């Protein structure tokens, strides 16, 4: 009888210890999740603060003649639009850092396009600013692709570069500097923008949170759906970005009506969206 009681006591002790271990483990997971949410909120607030700070220097006040019946003026909504444009632009560039050389390569194409237009318009301030970014990005791009002495951009780098891109596109397309139209900025920044918007749509189709990370970005699609190597994906995406930027720059130089450029961009995006939805079925 004593042995049975002792055995029962041992079993009860083991059970209690297991329950405490389970509670401790789950409490750790819950605490980790809460900390993650808090950090995300702090980070979002920080981005918003940065965006509001840059509003003192860059404010999107009009969107151009997108409908063919005159410029679209933002008026009182200019601040809200600019904040969302900056935060959305930063995030869309950040998620393009999925393979070596992609984020830095896209940034060089964007800044190179702005540099070209600034040189034609003789806008020295924007030209010099673009040149500084190009000088910084070129050696990084080279070392990011090497196997030896490889360097990485990381979130801090992509957020900083993304902020610079959005900021310079805004100030370049508004009246004070105006070396390009807002719709030209769309074409120059087309690939990160289309990828980001499409990823959100695909998440909503799956009934998932649009803010959760996944493998629906264009570089993931090409890798998983078509089994293309990272180097070939890099070449394809950079070539596509160059082509889109050339279209935007030529439209600017030859004064193609903004509503034509805008509707052409919408058609292009629709094709891109259908392509991604088709790939989405096989991921």
Buried (B, 14 or more C-beta within 10 A) or exposed (E): EEEEEEEEEEEEEEEEEEEEEEEEEEEEEEEEEEEEEEEEEEEEEEBEEBBEEBBEEBBBBBBBBBEEEEBBEBEEEBBEBBBEBBBBBBBBBBBBBBBBBBBBBBBBBBBBBBBBBBBEBEBEEBBEBBBEBBEBBEEBBEBBBEEEEEBEBEEEBBBBBBBBBBBBBBBBBBEEBEBBBBBBBBBBBBBBBBBBBBBBBBBEEEEEEEEEEEEBBBBBBBBBBEEBEBEEBBBBBBEBBBBBBBBBBEBBEEEBEBBEBBBBBEEBBEEBBEEBEEBBEEE
